[in-house]
Amino acid sequence: MARYKVLHGETFYEGIIDIDQLKSEFKKVKKYIEDIEELLREGAL
């Protein structure tokens, strides 16, 4: 939900773009996806 607030709410709808914050949020999304992929490989999901 935190990623949604920044990436979708603030950036897309409100047009508020802080490039450093945007880069940070994308890194968090990438890590989240990697974590899910790892869980899938382990058969945890």
Order of alpha helices (4+ residues) and beta strands (2+ residues): alpha
